[in-house]
């Protein structure tokens, strides 16, 4: 049953992603606003795919949660690197990231990745979606009732301080019982 639910949610995510990708093809990339709208929709398609897995996670009866560690360590570096590539290839590059890329000796990588901008945008959205997860069901913690004690009784009353019986001929246990001396001599 879980596989069917996850399969349906994955299909639903793929349908939503496909619709967003189709809308992205209808916009174009001639102006900066068209460019960012197109790649924003493609990133949203990646996010839809990741979120479909979260919805499939409801089969574990988990509640959605946001993982700050994944966001900070996983997503932010992807956003910076992918955003740099997208920024470098926008139609009116007012920030002149091409020169900055040359200065940082990453122009070749930025230029090569510029040939697959839709995949870069999709990856940014997908990685952001990985920041969400489902937690298992909340369990009710039952506190144990405190044991009623006599307030006048010593705290060590429950302990049995008597040594175990010593077998005759067991010198080790005899020594323990007689403060280290095998025959009880001080």
C-alpha positions in Angstrom: 0.0 0.0 0.0 2.9 2.4 0.8 4.4 1.8 -2.6 1.2 2.7 -4.3 0.7 5.9 -2.4 4.3 7.0 -3.1 3.9 6.0 -6.7 0.8 8.1 -7.0 2.4 11.1 -5.3 5.5 10.8 -7.5 3.3 10.7 -10.6 1.4 13.8 -9.3 4.7 15.6 -8.8 5.8 14.7 -12.3 2.6 16.0 -13.7 2.9 19.3 -11.9 6.6 19.6 -12.9 5.7 18.9 -16.5 3.0 21.6 -16.5 5.5 24.1 -15.0 8.1 23.1 -17.6 5.6 23.6 -20.4 4.7 27.0 -19.0 8.4 27.9 -18.9 8.7 27.1 -22.7 5.9 29.6 -23.4 7.7 32.5 -21.8 11.0 32.9 -23.5 14.3 34.3 -22.4 14.8 37.5 -24.4 14.4 40.0 -21.5 15.6 39.8 -17.9 12.0 39.4 -16.6 11.3 36.6 -19.1 14.6 34.9 -18.4 14.0 34.9 -14.6 10.4 33.9 -15.0 11.3 31.0 -17.2 14.1 29.7 -14.9 12.0 30.3 -11.8 9.3 28.0 -13.2 11.9 25.4 -14.0 13.2 25.6 -10.4 9.6 25.3 -9.2 9.3 22.1 -11.2 12.3 20.7 -9.4 10.7 21.8 -6.1 7.5 20.0 -7.1 9.3 16.8 -7.6 11.0 17.0 -4.2 7.7 17.9 -2.5 6.0 14.9 -4.1 8.3 12.7 -2.1 7.3 14.6 1.1 3.6 14.0 0.3 4.5 10.3 -0.2 6.1 10.3 3.2 2.8 10.8 4.8 2.4 7.1 4.4 4.8 6.9 7.4 2.3 9.2 9.3 5.0 11.8 9.6 4.6 15.5 9.8 6.5 17.8 7.4 9.4 19.5 8.9 12.2 21.9 7.7 15.8 20.7 8.1 18.0 23.8 8.8 21.1 21.7 8.4 20.2 20.5 4.9 19.2 24.1 4.0 22.5 25.6 5.2 25.0 22.9 4.2 23.2 21.5 1.2 21.0 24.1 -0.4 22.8 27.4 0.1 26.0 26.4 -1.7 23.9 25.0 -4.6 22.0 28.3 -4.7 25.2 30.3 -4.8 26.9 28.2 -7.5 23.8 27.7 -9.6 22.6 31.3 -9.1 26.0 32.5 -10.3 25.7 30.5 -13.5 22.1 31.7 -14.1 23.2 35.3 -13.3 26.2 35.1 -15.7 24.0 34.0 -18.6 21.1 36.4 -18.2 20.4 38.6 -21.3 21.4 42.0 -19.8 24.3 41.0 -17.5 24.5 44.3 -15.6 26.7 42.8 -12.9 29.4 41.7 -15.4 29.8 38.3 -13.8 31.7 37.1 -16.9 34.7 39.3 -15.8 34.3 38.1 -12.2 34.2 34.5 -13.4 37.5 35.1 -15.3 39.1 36.7 -12.3 38.1 33.7 -10.2 39.3 31.3 -12.9 35.8 29.6 -13.2 34.8 31.1 -16.5 35.1 27.8 -18.4 32.9 26.0 -15.9 30.3 28.8 -15.9 30.4 28.9 -19.7 29.9 25.1 -20.0 27.1 25.0 -17.4 25.5 27.8 -19.3 24.6 25.3 -22.0 22.4 23.4 -19.6 20.6 26.2 -17.8 17.3 24.4 -17.4 19.1 21.6 -15.6 20.8 24.1 -13.3 17.5 25.8 -12.4 15.8 22.4 -11.9 18.6 21.3 -9.6 18.3 24.4 -7.5 14.6 23.8 -7.0 15.1 20.1 -6.3 17.8 20.8 -3.7 15.7 23.3 -2.0 12.9 20.7 -1.8 15.3 18.3 -0.1 15.3 20.8 2.9 11.9 19.4 3.8 11.3 16.0 5.2 8.8 14.1 7.2 9.3 13.2 10.8 7.9 10.0 12.3 4.7 10.1 14.3 4.9 11.9 17.6 5.0 9.4 20.4 3.4 10.1 23.7 5.9 10.1 26.5 4.5 8.5 29.7 6.1 9.7 32.8 6.6 7.1 35.5 4.9 7.9 38.8 7.3 8.6 41.6 7.7 5.8 44.2 6.3 6.8 47.5 9.0 6.7 50.2 8.9 7.1 53.9 10.6 10.5 54.5 12.2 9.2 57.7 13.7 6.2 56.1 17.4 6.4 55.1 18.0 6.5 51.3 20.1 3.3 51.5 17.4 1.3 53.1 16.8 -0.6 49.9 20.3 -1.8 49.6 21.5 -5.1 51.0 25.0 -4.5 52.4 25.5 -8.1 53.6 28.3 -9.9 51.7 27.5 -13.1 49.8 28.1 -16.3 51.7 31.7 -17.7 51.3 32.3 -21.3 50.4 34.9 -23.1 52.4 38.1 -23.4 50.4 37.4 -20.4 48.1 40.3 -18.3 49.1 39.5 -15.4 46.8 36.0 -15.0 48.2 37.3 -15.6 51.7 39.8 -12.8 51.2 37.1 -10.5 50.0 34.9 -11.3 53.0 37.8 -10.9 55.4 39.1 -7.5 54.2 41.8 -9.0 52.0 43.1 -11.6 54.4 42.4 -15.3 53.4 41.9 -16.6 56.9 40.4 -13.6 58.6 43.7 -12.3 60.2 44.2 -8.6 60.3 
